[in-house]
């Protein structure tokens, strides 16, 4: 089991963003995100969008820093990936553990 974070290369809202995922368990992902100050609203079906300034603290907290291709490969292999064709255009909070 691992929490993975990729490089912050996605521009939005005047910042660069990275993706935070689990390669095995969505509950593990939510627990890690909550423990490191990532708000639930940042969850997008199978990943969290995290700002570049969070990268250092996420890695220090145990996330494995990987490239985007590696993150995607491992997310797909985990069975947790939500393909683009299945996305409805909004953040799905139903997968957030309460």
C-alpha positions in Angstrom: 0.0 0.0 0.0 1.2 3.4 -0.9 0.1 7.0 -1.1 1.5 8.6 -4.3 1.9 12.2 -5.3 3.0 13.4 -8.8 4.6 16.6 -10.0 2.6 19.8 -9.7 2.3 20.6 -13.4 -1.4 21.4 -13.7 -2.2 25.1 -13.7 -5.5 26.4 -12.2 -6.5 29.4 -10.1 -3.0 31.0 -10.4 -1.2 27.9 -8.9 0.2 24.6 -10.0 -1.4 21.4 -8.8 -0.5 17.8 -8.3 -2.5 14.6 -7.8 -2.6 12.6 -4.6 -3.7 8.9 -4.9 -3.6 5.6 -3.2 -2.5 2.5 -5.0 -4.7 0.3 -3.0 -7.5 1.9 -0.8 -9.6 5.0 -1.1 -10.2 5.0 2.7 -6.4 5.1 3.2 -6.2 8.0 0.8 -8.9 10.0 2.7 -7.2 9.3 6.0 -3.9 10.5 4.7 -5.4 13.6 3.1 -7.2 14.5 6.3 -4.2 14.0 8.4 -2.2 16.4 6.2 -4.7 19.2 5.9 -6.1 18.4 2.4 -9.8 19.4 2.5 -12.5 16.9 1.3 -13.5 19.4 -1.4 -10.1 18.6 -3.1 -11.2 15.0 -3.8 -12.1 14.3 -7.4 -13.5 10.7 -7.8 -10.1 8.9 -7.5 -7.6 11.5 -6.5 -7.1 14.7 -4.6 -5.9 17.8 -6.3 -3.2 19.3 -4.1 -1.3 22.6 -4.5 2.4 22.6 -5.3 3.2 24.1 -1.8 1.8 21.0 -0.2 4.2 18.6 -2.0 7.0 18.8 0.5 4.9 18.2 3.6 3.0 15.3 1.8 6.3 13.6 1.0 7.6 14.2 4.5 4.4 12.6 5.8 5.0 9.5 3.8 3.7 10.0 0.3 5.9 8.6 -2.5 6.8 11.2 -5.1 6.4 9.7 -8.5 6.1 11.0 -12.1 2.6 11.4 -13.6 2.9 8.3 -15.8 3.9 6.1 -12.9 1.1 7.5 -10.7 -1.4 6.8 -13.5 -0.1 3.3 -14.1 -0.3 2.4 -10.4 -3.8 3.9 -10.0 -5.1 1.9 -13.0 -3.4 -1.3 -11.7 -5.1 -0.7 -8.3 -8.6 -0.8 -9.9 -9.4 2.5 -8.3 -9.1 4.7 -11.5 -12.3 6.3 -12.7 -12.0 6.6 -16.5 -12.8 9.9 -18.1 -15.8 8.3 -19.8 -17.3 7.6 -16.4 -16.7 11.1 -15.0 -19.9 13.2 -14.7 -18.1 16.6 -14.6 -18.2 17.2 -10.9 -16.5 16.2 -7.7 -18.1 13.0 -6.4 -18.2 13.2 -2.6 -20.0 9.9 -2.3 -16.7 8.0 -2.2 -15.4 10.1 0.8 -15.3 8.0 3.9 -17.3 9.6 6.7 
